[in-house]
């Protein structure tokens, strides 16, 4: 999870919708590698928490950012990772 956090870029800093779509696809692929796989609502929650954590000005997920269906996960696993202290070497926005 810390790797995902370190690579996270606020959507408003990406140049266009194509770049945002590419970034979202990469985020979804990264988050789906977590085991057990988080549910779509959990993925949306993690992305929203990352936006808050990185002080993004665009704090809501758009319809185009809804996630593909994933299967079973304990929400505590994903949320605990997002709520952990930021990595010292995290890339600032």
PyMOL commands that set and color helices and strands:
alter all, ss='L'
color gray80, all
select helices_A, chain A and resi 2-7+11-13+17-32+40-53+63-65+75-83
alter helices_A, ss='H'
color red, helices_A
deselect
rebuild
show_as cartoon
